[in-house]
Amino acid sequence: MSLDSNSYFLVKELSDAVNHQGKLNYSAGVIIYYDLNDRFTLKSKLLYSTKNFAITYDFQKLRDETFDGISVVKKATYQYFNSYIDIPLEIGYKLSENKHPGYVTLGFTNSFLVGYDTKGYFFDPTPEKVKSYNDYLLSIKSGYGKLFKTKSLGIYLEPQFRIYLNRVMKFNKNNSPKQNPMHFGIELQLLKL
């Protein structure tokens, strides 16, 4: 089980009237570990994950930009829901040999879109269903985790950071801003030792 929150950075400024908001997302699935030696571990996962976000348009600020003094709706929010199958491949390096070892991990994740939806509020409560993210995403991930062991079970807790290498947003074309979410998350794994 993994929980993460995504945030956005803009390479090119869009407008102070448009606000992208990352949401709390989750992923869940199975993990396969393979110890390469005493220090290095290779792991792969098959995860169902969500990559949801919202966009809020502040029409009060847009009114000044369009020179139109008439604005009935002040703000409108659209929520975008995206479901993916994630297939990460990671390598972990064990930092210590004590009872609860720490690991530094680095890897990449292939993500394949399996579903999407759009919800609107205020003046457009049933917007057209929009595919907001691309069908395929590639990201790199790093983290530091700690393994807490008993005789037969382990609990692995890892704060992590992920950034996307390809264009994420589907509806960004030509001169529109390139927006790639950064994910900050905490991964929790229950392991049979």
Helices and strands as residue ranges (DSSP letters): E 2-10, E 18-22, E 24-35, E 40-50, E 53-58, H 59-66, E 75-94, E 102-120, E 136-149, E 153-164, E 179-192
